[in-house]
Amino acid sequence: MIPYFELHFITLGPVSIPVFSLLVLTGIVTALLLGWRRSERMGVWPLVRGWFAVWVIAAGFGCAMLLKLAYYPYLFEANGIGEVFRYRGIASFGGGFGALLGAWLYCLRRGIGWIDAARIADVMAYVFPLPWAIGRLGCTLIHDHPGIRSDSWLAVRYPDWPRFDLGLLGMLFLLVLAAVFRFLDRVPRPPGFYTAAALLGCGGFRFWLDRLQVDPPVYLGWSVDQYNAIFACLAGAAIPFATRRRQPETV
């Protein structure tokens, strides 16, 4: 069983730095550096240099905050849209969907074709697991995603009772996904491969992880994460077919 360790702030003299915010920022910087190197290697750097990262980050954070309404609808009911952006925390599904939306809008605005857009999305999908795992480390350290009680060896010895830490499980999954992508990268893959793999992998994992949540918000018999996971899996399954149909446009 994993020991319980909690860290919310790092204190440097009179300054207290929130650990979660620091790790999220570290994850963003890591994503930018890895994305830059990957985009150069894959030959799409000329298409994304400039404002691309701004579009992706802005759309990702905006959707991550707005999707919180599905988890905490009372935020909007109480004080309007302003309270949604003041409330701490983000919805990870919203961040992922928003980042893809921002990339698609950027490509649409620049007139970038489907196949090149799929290659750009693949760069994002390939590099995202490690930066996201860094962000999930922040969730793990502040323990903001406690799961159901368990005596599993993967459970964390919380002060009240041993239980799963969903942030920790998410971080471990992302590290494994990063290693799998690194292994798969030994041979060339068709456009859209990593985007589809990321959506299918994350969707399937999060659908399974939902069974470890404590009283998740439910609509019409399904939890918010189940809806998001199914949407991710459907989108991932559709990408290879859409890409194959558009492939002749490049010849």
N, C-alpha and C positions, 0 to 999 in steps of 0.2 A: 504494500500500500504506500502511496506517495505522501510524504510529509506535507503539512500545510505551511506555506510561507507567504506572507503578505507584504507588499511594498507599494504604497500609493505615491510617495513623494521622495525625491532625492534632494537633500538640503545641502547647499553650498553657501556657507556663511548666512547672510540674511535672505538668500534666495531659495525658494522651494519650487522645484521643477516637477510637475505632474508626470509620473512615469508613463502613463498611458499615452499622453500627448507626445512625449518625447519619442516613444517607440513608433507611434504612427508617423511622425515626421521622419524618423530614421527609415521606416519602410518606404515612404514616398521618395526619399533621396535615393535609396537603393534601387527602387523601380526605375527611376529616371536614368541612373547610371547603367543598369543592366539593359534597359530598353534601348539606350543609345548604342551600346556595343552590339546588341542583337540586330538592330535595324540596319547598322552598317554592314554586318555580315550577310544579312538576307537581301541587301540591295534596295531597301525601301527608305533609307535615311533621307534622300532628297525629297521624298513625299511628306515626311513628318516633321522635318526640322522647322522651327519657328513656333507657331501658336498651337501646335497639335497637343502638347502636354497640358496646356492651359484648358483647352476644351475638355479633355478627358478628366482632369482633376476636378474642374468646376462641376461638370455634369455628375461625376461620381459622388462628390460630397453632397451636392444638392439632392440627388435621388436618395442617398443614404439617410439624410435627415428627414426627407418627406415620407419615406416608407415607414418611418417610426409611427406615423398615424395609424397604420394597420395594427401595430402592436399596442399603441397607447392612444386610442381615439379620443380619450378625455382631454388630451393636451389641447387639441384644437377647440373642443367644446368649451373649455374653461377660459382661455385667453386669446384665442385666435392664432393666426399663423406665426406671429412673433414668438409665442411660447414654444412652438415646435423647434425653432432654430436656437432658442436659449436652453432647451432641455439637453442635458448631457447624454452622450451616447449616439451611436449611429447603427443603422441596419446594414449588415454586410452584404446581403443580397442586393439591396438598393445601390450600394457602392459598385458592385460588379456590373449590374445591369446599366447603371448610369454611365460607367466608364465606356461600355460598348456603345451606348447611345451617343455619347459625346464623340467617339471616334467615327461613328456612322455619319453624324451631322457634319463633322469636319470633312470627311471624304465627299459627301454630297455637295458641300459648298465649294470644294476645290475641283469638282468634276472628276474625281478619281474613280476608275472603273471597278467592277465587282471583284475581279481576281486580285488586283492590287490591294483593294480594301480588305480582302480575305487574308492576304499576306501581312498586312499591317495588324489586323486583329490577332493573327497567329503570334506575332512578336509580343503583343500584350499578354496573350494567354500563356506563352512559354515562360515569360519572366515573372508573372504575378505570384506564383506560389511562395517563393522565398520572401519577398516584401510583405505579403499578407501574413505569413507565419510570424514575422517580426511584430506586426500589429497584434496578432493573436497572443504573442508573449505578454503584451500589455494587459490583455484580458485575463491571462493566466495569473499574473502577479497581483492584480486587484480583485480577482475572483468575482467578476460581475456576471458570470453565467453559471451559477450552481445548478447541478442536475439532480436527478433522483438519488435516493440513498442506495448504497451498494457496498458489498464487501469484496469487490473485484480488486485485483492487483493494480488496475488502472484508476481506481478511486482515490480521491484525496481525503486525507484525514481532517475534515473541517472541524472547527471547534465544537459544533453541536452534534455532528454525526458524520461518519464517512459517506461521501457521495461523489458522483462523477463531477468533474469540472469540464464543462463543455468547451470553454476556451482552450484548455489544455488539449483535449481530444482534437479540436479543430487545428491547432498548431501542429500536432503530430501528423495528422492527415496531410497537411500542406507540405510538410517536409518530405514525406513519402512521395507525394505527387511531384515535387521538384526533382527528386532523384529519378523517378520513372521517366519524366520528360527528358532529363539529361541522358538516360539510357536510350530512349527512342530517337534522340537526335543524332545518333551515329549514322543513320542513313537519311537521305532526303525524304520529305513528306509532302504530300499534295497540299495546295492552299486550303486553309480552313481546318486542317487536321487537328492542330493544337487547340483551336477555339472550340471545336466540337468535343474534343477529349476533356477539356477543362469544364465545359458545361455539363457533360454527362457525368464526369467523375464527381464534381462538386454537388450536382443535383442529387445523384444517388446517395452520396455520403450524408448530405444534410437531411434527406428524407429518412434515412436510418437514424440519424442523430436526434431527430425530433421525438423519438420514442423515449429518450432519456431526459426530456425537458419536464419541468414541474409546472403543471397547469398552464400550458401555452394558450394564447388567444385563439379561439375557434370560431369559424364562420361556416355555417351550413355543414357542420360535421367534420370540417377539415381545418387544420391549423394553418396559420400564415406561412410558416416555413414549408409545409407540405405543398401548398399552392405554388410557392416560389420554386421549390425543388422540381415539381412536375413541369413547370414552365421552362426551367433551365434544361431539363432532359429533352423536352420536345424540341426546343431550339437547337440543342446540340445534335439531335438526330436528323434535323432538317438541313443542317449546313452542308453535309457532303452531297446531298441530292441537288441543292441549289447551286453549289459550286460546280458540280459536274455538268449541269445544264449550261452554265455560263462559260465553261472552259473554251469552247470554240471561238469565243470573241477575241482570244489572245493570239490566234494563228492567222 
